[in-house]
Amino acid sequence: MENKLITYLDKRLRKEAPTDTLLNPPGPVITISREVGCNGIKLAQALALHLNQQDPLHKWKVISKEVLFECAKELHLEPDRVNKLLKQSERYTLDEILNTFSYKQFVSDRKIINTVVDVIHSFAVDGFCIIVGRAGHVIAGDIQNALHLKFIAPLEYRIRNIMENNFLDHTQAVEFINRVENERAALRKLVSKDGEKEDLYSYDMIINTANLGIEGCTGIIAECIKHKKILADYRLKPEVY
């Protein structure tokens, strides 16, 4: 990650008060949930580029896996430990903890989850970011100036993308999709109240990316941003380090 992102997270995790909360409300933020194989990262990057070209005074950034590495650094854990917990693919046992950390270094599962949630929410509050996955629509659900999107596509289209992006055969791509979808569902359950199931009404728009492509999706989202007015009345936020 860039040094400024590390500095930003360092400031947020130490709970320093932002200098501009009196000037602007939290946000704006865009969250993207997606079915595996919809090329969510590519679409987010294209959207950020479009928005930055439309308004050079604000710098939109795409937030995804990088958050996990910074959370791991803050908690003095290996990134893989954070990943495994959020995916629920492996649960910590007492023996694993004692073999890896001293008693004083023990970090509970809940603390890891809370740290990840806090970091993602901090990005959303600071604004001008596109959060891809990580249950962003749940974590940033309290922010008014937000646009919550979900990308879907037919299975065969997603399989082809996974095969191409990850150099897998058809069977491996199907297995990959099923595994990652289960991991994402587990993460939503971890950060949702009472482990509630995905609520489709929490999204502002659900888009079939197979029919529209990156350019088409970007154009439609840009129009939705205008109609929801999530950018209204924002002043330039100076970067303070």
N, C-alpha and C positions, 0 to 999 in steps of 0.2 A: 504494500500500500504506500501511497505517497505520504511524505512526512506530515503534510497538513491534515490528512485524515487521522493519523495517529495523534497529532496534537489536539484535534477536535474531540476525539473520543476520550482522550486523557482529561480534557476539561469537563466533558459531560459526566464521566464516571466519578469525578470528584464533586459533582453536583454544584458547580459554580453557576451562579445566576447569569443567564444571558443578558447582554447589554441592550437588546432591542425589544424585549417583551412588551414594553409600554408603547412601542411604535406600531407593531404589527401583531395580529393574532397568530396562533400556531399554524404551521404549514406555509405554503401549500404543499401537498404531498400526493403522489400518485402511487397506488399499490397495484401490483400485477400478480394475480393468481393464475396458474395455468396447468392444463393437463400436460403430462410428460410428452415431449416431442413437438410442442407448439413453437419452439424457438423463442421463448420468452425473453431471453437475454438480448438476442439480436433485435427484437422488436423494441425493447426498452432503450437500447443504445440508439436506434434510429429515431425514436421519439425524443430522446434527450437532445440529439443533434438538431432536430427540427425546432424544438422549443428554444434552444440556445441561439439559433439563427434568427428566430422571430423576435427575441428579446435578449440582445447581447449583454444587457445590464445585470441579468441574473444568470448564474451558472447552475444549470440542472446537473445532477450527478446520479448515476445508477448505483444502487446499493444491493448487494447480493451476498455471496459467500464470504466476502471480506470481513463482514461483521463477526463471523465465528472466530477468525484468527485473532482479531483484536480483543474479543471477549476472553479467549484462551490466554492471551498475554496478560490481561488484567487479573485473571484468576490464577495465574501461574500453573496452567495446565497445558497439556499437549492439545493442539487443535483437534486431533482425532478423538480425544475424550469428549469434547463438547459435541462434535458431530454425532458420535455414537449415541449419546444420551438423547439428543433431539430427534434422532431417527428411531429411537427405541429398539434398535437392532441388537443392543447389548445393554444389560442392566448391570450397574455396579454391585458387587458383593463386598462384604466386609473384608474378606481375604484379599480381594483385588486392591481395595483401598489401602489396607495396611502394607501390602507388598509394594505399592507405588509411592505412597506418601507417608511422612511421619504423622503422628496424631495432630500436631499443630498445623500441618499443611492440609488437613482434610477439608475438602470443599463439598458441600452437600449437593445432591441433584437439584434441589429447589433453588439453591443460590445460583447455580449455573443457569438455570432457566430464567430466573429473575434478572440476571445480568444481561442475558441476550435480549429479553423483552425491553429492559431499560435502555439499552443501546439503540435498538431499532426505533423505539418510541421517541428517543431523543433526536434521531435523524428526522423523524416525521415532524416533530415540533419545530425544529430549526427550519425546515421547509426546503423547497426547491430540490426535492429528491424523488427518484422513482425507485420504490422498494420492490424487488422481484422476489416473490415467494416469501419464505420465513414467516408465514401467517401474517403478513403485513396488514392485510385488511382487517384482521381481528385486533392486532396491537394498536393500530392507528384509527380504530373505529370511533374514538371519542373526538377526533379532530374534524371540525366542521368544513374547513377548506380542503377537502380531500376528494379524490376521484378513485373509486375502487373498480378495477377491471378484472375480468376473468377471460382467459383465452381457451378455446376448445377447438377440436378438429377431429375428423374421422380417424379411427384407429389406424387404418392402413397408411394414411398420410403421416401420422406420427411415427409409425414404425419405420417408414422410409427415412424420415429425418434422423431418427436415432441410429439407424444403420449407417447413414452417411456421416453423421457427426462423431460417432463413437467407434466406427470401423467394426461393426458387429454384423453377424448374419441375422436372418429373420427370427429364428428361434431365440437367439440371445437378446435381440431387441425387445421381443415380447416379454421375456423374463425381466429385462431391465425396467421396462415401463411398469410392470406389476409391482416390482420391489420398490421403486421410487414413489409410486402413488401411495403405497402403504406407509412409507416413511413420512410423506407429507401429511397424510391423514393423522398419523401419530403426533406430529408436531402441532397441528391445529387443535388436537385434543388436549395437549399439554398446556397451551396458552389460552384456551377458551374457558369460559366459566362453566363449571360443572361438566367439562368434557363434552360439550354439546356438539352435535353434528354440523357439518357445513351448512350455512344458511345462504341459499342462492339469492335471497332478497337483500343481503348485505352488499351486493355488487350493484354499481350504477349501470354497468353495461357488460354483457357477455358477447364475445366476438368469435366467430368461426374464422380462424386465421387461414385455413386452407383455401377459402373462397376469395379472400381479399389480398393476400400477400402483405409484405412489409409496408409498401408504400400506401396501399389502400387502408390498412389498419391505422397507420400514422395519421392520415388525413381525417378519418372518422373520429379518432380520439381527440385530435386538435379541435374539431368542431364541438365535441362533447365538453371539452374544457371551457370553451367560450359560453356554452349554454348553461353550464352549472355555475359559472362565474367564480371559480376557485382562485382566480388571479386578481380579482377586483380589489382595488384600494391598497395594494402592497407597495410599500416604498422600497427603495434599494437597501438591501441589508449589507453593510460593510463587514468584511471579514476581519475579525479581531483575534490575534494570537497572543 
